[in-house]
């Protein structure tokens, strides 16, 4: 049920994309205390993006999950910025993150909702 979407202007070969997604999947599961079998990661690289008037490496992340606690957003931001900075070589000050808590009734899976 958790999904992390990462959009960046950084170009990565497919093997590094897969490695990043696997690392991110484990990190999101650990951060949220959810089974990794429900975690989805989406990575869009080499996008046309601009931040602060510059095209230097940047990323926009969306983390959505059922029961996402807003009092932990600061911790999640720190963890995700550290992950993206380390794995994609993007400075934390060039990363925006949007957090969304999804109601169970509005999250479908396997022909039903949670």
Secondary structure, 3 states (H helix, E strand, C coil): CCEEEEEECCCCCHHHHHHHHHHHHHHHHHHHCCCHHHCEEEEECCCCCCECCECCCCEEEEEEEECCCHHHHHHHHHHHHHHHHHHHCCCHHHEEEEEEEECHHHCEECCEEC
